[in-house]
Amino acid sequence: MSPLEPFGARLRHAMDTRGPLCVGIDPHASLLAAWGLNDDIQGLESFTRAVVDALADQVAVFKPQSAFFERFGSRGIAVLERAVADLRAAGGLVVMDAKRGDIGSTMAAYAETFLHKDAPLFSDALTVSPYLGYGSLAPAVDLARENGAGLFVLALTSNPEGAEVQRAVREDGRSIGATMLGHLAAENAGAAPMGSYGAVVGATLGDLSTFDLDINGPLLAPGIGAQGATPADLPRVFGAAVRNVVPNVSRGVLKAGPDAGALRDAAARFADEVRVAVDAA
Ligand SMILES: O=C(O)c1cc(=O)[nH]c(=O)n1[C@@H]1O[C@H](COP(=O)(O)O)[C@@H](O)[C@H]1O
């Protein structure tokens, strides 16, 4: 499929062929230690290379967490750049987890960094924060569209602290989280097989039936594994929208390393469990 096909179409194809799973690449210092690596640039490089080599041809989506690379400065960014290129070359989709959000004119620069096809860190999608107002994301929405990329907008996050912002109710009676979902539904209207503008909705949140999750776009669902949610929880949390869920597992897979076979088995097990849960829904 052409790299300039819309992200939503490329994502649907990837999940259908490789299985519905996003593996997060989060090189925590504690994971480097558990793998017998130092918490330095060589450790970061070895860890990242091992994950890419083990999983790039197997898993549908990867979500490198930028902070774990940024903390090593420019050499960390170089490791991230290489990983993004290698994952994409092997047919994986990359969601850059950088959670960017700023006034529109600055947002345009963040968008150029991650969503312009000629940028060194071009990624298939980017996580963004809408809490300077959804409209502030417009430059990213536009550039993503031009480049066949997508966004994942923080709507209902997996952490308990998120509720004080996301469940706050506006004058019109809708919560902030529901309002973000509404913006995304409008963005994705008419797109097939689904739109390119996704929401981040935690798998840890329990029954979400009071929210309209039918945004005709992907729902990135972190929280499986280390944060306590399981693939079997997904139908209860997401209801009919479960078919658009992209479940993310980071530590739950990464802790199986450094052995490549063990990493592949862990990812395959999560993908199978998700498939079974979704098919039964
Ligand atoms: O946007 C995200 O990826 C994200 C949103 C959210 O609500 N909760 C959440 O955990 N995440 C990210 O998802 C990953 C979860 O990692 P594990 O808990 O190790 O599976 C981390 O990279 C978090 O930054």
The ligand as an SDF file (V2000), in Angstrom:
LIG
                    3D

 24 25  0  0  0  0  0  0  0  0999 V2000
   -0.7420    8.4920   24.8860 O   0  0  0  0  0  0  0  0  0  0  0  0
   -0.3310    7.4570   25.4280 C   0  0  0  0  0  0  0  0  0  0  0  0
    0.3200    6.6590   24.8020 O   0  0  0  0  0  0  0  0  0  0  0  0
   -0.7510    7.1720   26.8040 C   0  0  0  0  0  0  0  0  0  0  0  0
   -1.9510    7.7440   27.1970 C   0  0  0  0  0  0  0  0  0  0  0  0
   -2.5570    7.3270   28.3840 C   0  0  0  0  0  0  0  0  0  0  0  0
   -3.6700    7.7190   28.7050 O   0  0  0  0  0  0  0  0  0  0  0  0
   -1.9010    6.4260   29.1740 N   0  0  0  0  0  0  0  0  0  0  0  0
   -0.6950    5.8900   28.8400 C   0  0  0  0  0  0  0  0  0  0  0  0
   -0.1850    5.0470   29.5850 O   0  0  0  0  0  0  0  0  0  0  0  0
   -0.0730    6.3050   27.6840 N   0  0  0  0  0  0  0  0  0  0  0  0
    1.2600    5.8000   27.3280 C   0  0  0  0  0  0  0  0  0  0  0  0
    1.1670    4.4060   27.0650 O   0  0  0  0  0  0  0  0  0  0  0  0
    2.3050    3.7020   27.5750 C   0  0  0  0  0  0  0  0  0  0  0  0
    1.8640    2.7000   28.5890 C   0  0  0  0  0  0  0  0  0  0  0  0
    2.9410    1.9030   28.9730 O   0  0  0  0  0  0  0  0  0  0  0  0
    2.7730    0.5510   29.8340 P   0  0  0  0  0  0  0  0  0  0  0  0
    1.9660    0.9190   31.0440 O   0  0  0  0  0  0  0  0  0  0  0  0
    4.1750    0.1770   30.1620 O   0  0  0  0  0  0  0  0  0  0  0  0
    2.0750   -0.4530   28.9620 O   0  0  0  0  0  0  0  0  0  0  0  0
    3.2510    4.7860   28.0850 C   0  0  0  0  0  0  0  0  0  0  0  0
    4.1260    5.1400   27.0410 O   0  0  0  0  0  0  0  0  0  0  0  0
    2.3360    5.9520   28.4160 C   0  0  0  0  0  0  0  0  0  0  0  0
    2.9860    7.1990   28.2630 O   0  0  0  0  0  0  0  0  0  0  0  0
  1  2  2  0
  2  3  1  0
  2  4  1  0
  4  5  2  0
  4 11  1  0
  5  6  1  0
  6  7  2  0
  6  8  1  0
  8  9  1  0
  9 10  2  0
  9 11  1  0
 11 12  1  0
 12 13  1  0
 12 23  1  0
 13 14  1  0
 14 15  1  0
 14 21  1  0
 15 16  1  0
 16 17  1  0
 17 18  2  0
 17 19  1  0
 17 20  1  0
 21 22  1  0
 21 23  1  0
 23 24  1  0
M  END
$$$$
